Amino acid sequence: MPRGPRILLNNVYYHIVNRGNQNGKIFFEESDFEKYLELLRRYKNKFPLKLFGYCLMPNHIHLILQLKESKDLSKLMQGLTQTYTVWFNNKYGRFGRIWQGRFKSMIIQMDNYFLECIYYVEMNPVRKGLVLSPIEYTWSSYRDRTLGNENNLIDFADST
């Protein structure tokens, strides 16, 4: 059965989830996480978007973002996943896909759910038992949000 078309709207918040193929790891080492964040920064500069939250788990990623032009969502994710896949496969001497298929994109419709969704994403490492507190997890936006946005990767809801 063919998959249905993606619902795309301009200037809305999206919760993006992308999983490793067969729920496999997509990040093995610190440098893998760093590379993905480097690529995320590059694609954030390429497309007019705001990134409000993220969490890179060993086998999947979460992004909370807003695009000015909804048509850019697929281009953004295609570029990000393909570039990371090529880098990952070269690094580990592999070939083929590392992602489980098409990324999921959920529109965040209500303002109060926007904050709940960021909280949900940033608490993922705690729920999965990787850390006791989200402040301990390096690969999410929680530290940027609470300790200062040192890497200038995330945007805040009142920023322009």
C-alpha positions in Angstrom: 0.0 0.0 0.0 1.5 3.4 -0.9 2.1 5.8 1.9 -0.1 8.9 2.1 1.1 12.4 1.3 2.8 14.4 4.0 0.8 17.2 5.5 2.8 20.4 4.9 1.9 23.8 6.3 4.0 27.0 6.3 5.1 28.5 9.6 4.0 25.7 11.9 6.0 23.7 14.4 7.0 20.2 13.5 8.2 17.3 15.7 10.5 15.2 13.5 11.5 11.6 14.4 13.9 9.5 12.4 15.0 6.0 13.5 17.9 3.8 12.7 17.2 0.9 10.3 15.7 -2.1 12.2 16.0 0.1 15.3 19.8 -0.1 15.0 22.3 2.5 16.3 23.1 5.5 14.2 25.5 7.0 16.7 28.3 4.8 18.2 30.9 7.4 19.3 31.0 11.0 20.4 32.3 12.0 17.0 29.1 10.6 15.4 26.9 12.8 17.5 29.2 15.8 16.9 29.1 15.2 13.1 25.3 15.1 13.1 25.1 18.4 15.0 27.6 19.9 12.6 25.4 18.8 9.7 22.3 20.1 11.4 23.9 23.5 11.9 24.9 23.5 8.2 21.4 22.6 7.0 19.9 25.1 9.5 21.9 27.8 7.8 20.9 26.6 4.3 17.2 26.6 4.9 15.2 29.3 6.7 14.2 27.4 9.8 14.2 27.7 13.6 15.2 24.8 15.7 13.6 24.8 19.2 14.6 21.5 20.5 16.5 18.3 19.6 17.6 15.0 21.1 20.1 12.6 19.5 19.6 9.1 20.9 21.8 6.2 20.0 19.2 4.8 17.6 17.0 7.8 16.6 16.7 11.5 16.5 14.0 14.1 17.5 13.9 17.6 16.1 11.4 20.4 17.0 11.5 23.0 14.3 9.7 25.5 12.3 10.2 26.2 8.6 9.1 29.3 6.8 8.4 27.3 3.7 7.0 23.8 4.3 8.3 22.6 0.9 11.8 22.7 2.4 11.1 20.1 5.0 11.7 17.1 2.7 14.7 18.8 1.2 16.2 19.5 4.6 15.7 16.0 5.9 16.9 14.4 2.6 20.1 16.4 2.7 20.7 15.9 6.4 20.1 12.1 6.3 21.9 11.5 3.1 25.0 13.5 4.1 25.1 11.8 7.5 24.6 8.3 5.9 27.5 8.8 3.5 29.8 10.1 6.3 28.7 7.2 8.6 29.2 4.5 6.0 32.6 5.8 5.0 33.7 6.0 8.7 32.5 2.5 9.5 33.3 0.8 6.2 29.6 0.1 5.5 27.2 0.6 2.7 23.5 0.9 2.3 20.9 2.8 4.3 21.1 3.4 8.0 17.7 5.0 8.5 14.5 3.0 8.9 12.7 4.7 6.0 10.8 7.9 5.7 11.1 10.3 8.7 8.0 11.1 10.7 6.7 14.6 10.9 4.0 15.6 13.3 2.5 19.1 13.3 2.4 20.7 16.7 -1.0 22.4 16.7 -1.4 23.9 20.1 0.9 26.4 21.8 0.9 24.5 25.2 1.8 21.3 23.4 4.8 23.0 21.8 6.4 23.3 25.3 5.3 19.8 26.3 6.8 18.4 23.1 10.2 20.1 23.8 10.0 18.7 27.3 9.2 15.2 26.0 12.1 15.3 23.5 14.6 16.5 26.1 13.5 14.0 28.7 14.0 11.0 26.3 17.4 10.1 27.7 16.0 10.0 31.2 13.1 7.8 30.3 15.4 5.4 28.4 17.7 5.2 31.5 20.8 6.7 29.8 21.0 9.5 32.5 19.3 10.4 35.8 18.8 14.0 34.8 18.5 15.7 31.4 21.3 18.1 32.3 23.7 15.1 32.2 22.9 14.3 28.5 25.2 16.1 26.1 23.2 15.4 22.9 20.0 17.3 23.5 19.0 20.9 23.5 18.3 20.8 27.3 21.7 22.0 28.3 21.6 24.9 25.7 18.2 25.9 27.0 19.2 25.9 30.7 22.9 26.7 30.7 23.0 29.1 27.8 23.0 28.6 24.1 26.8 28.3 23.6 26.7 26.6 20.3 23.9 28.9 18.9 22.1 25.9 17.5 18.7 26.3 19.1 16.3 29.2 18.8 14.0 30.5 21.4 10.3 31.0 20.9 10.5 34.7 21.1 13.5 35.1 18.8 13.0 36.4 15.3 
